[in-house]
């Protein structure tokens, strides 16, 4: 095999590799959009999530018109309590600004109740 054939083979393998990467990227994006549309509901919305340990999170969830706080662990989900609409500030969907109310403030309000 001469150098020209080797160079053509290398370029062909490289182009096939790039094609597979691009195909994988678009397949992943397509699959993610399908999964996101399946998980979107009109009555249930996760408003905020905060990591408190490697596998533990506190979440504020709107279910219908009511708000709840949960601790989500690897194998369990525990409800902390119900929140009133005044206890939280609902972030706007089109805004990337952080909420003014912190989880610490919300949990302090729950402890007082």
N, C-alpha and C positions, 0 to 999 in steps of 0.2 A: 504494500500500500504506500503510495507516495504522500508527500506532505499536503498536496492540494486536496486529496480525498479525505485525509484526516481532518483538515480544517473544515471542510464541508460537513463532515459527520459531527464535529464538535458544535458547529453553528446550528445544525439541525436539532441536535439534542437540547441545546440551550433554548431554541425557539419553542420546542415542545414543552419544556419545563416552564417557560414563561406563560404559554397558553394554558397549561394546567393550573398554574397559580391564579391567573385571571378568572378562569372558569370556577375555581373553588371560591374565590372572593365573591363573585356574583351569586353563586348558589347559596352561600352563607347569608348574604344580605336578603335574598329572596325568602329563605326559610325563616329568618328572624322577623321579617315583616308579616309573614303568615302567622307566626306564633304570637306576635304582639296584637294582631287584630283579633285573635281568638281569646286573648286574656283581657281585652278591653271590655268593661261593662259600664252600663249607665248608672248603676246603683252602688257599685263598690269602687272605691278609689283609695290608693295608698298616697297619703299626703306628704309624709316625711318618714325617713328612715335614718337611724343613727346606730353605728356600730359601737357596741359596748365591750365586746370581747371577740376573739377570732371567729367564733361561730355563733355569736349572740347579737341580736339587734332589737332595738325598740322601734316600733312603728306606730304612727298615728294613721288611722284608717277611717274614712267616711263611708258609712253604710246607710244608704238612704239619706236621711237628714240628720243622722246621729253620728257622733264621733267617739271612737274608742282608741285606747292605747293597748298595745300588745308587746310582749317579749317573745321574739321568735328565736328558738334555738335549733340545733341540728335536728332533733327528733321531736320537739314539743313546741306548742304555741300556748302561751299563758296570757289571759286578759288581765291587765292591770286595773282598768276601770274605764268608766264612761266620762267623756269630757263634754263640757258645754261649748257652744259656738264662741262664747266670749273668752274661753280659756286659750283658744288657738287663733292664729292668724292664717287663713288659708292662702297659700301662695298662688299667684296667677299663673295659669298654664303657659302663657306666652312670655313670662318674665323669668329671667335667670337670677334675679336678686334673691339673696338669702332672706329667710323669714326673720322678723324681729323678735319672735318668741323662741326661747331656747327650750330644749327638753328639760333642762334643770328647773327652769321656772314652772313648766307644766307639772313636773313631778312634785315640786314643792306645793303647788296648789292642790294636787291630789292628796297629799299627805295631810293637809289642813282640813280636808272635807271629812 
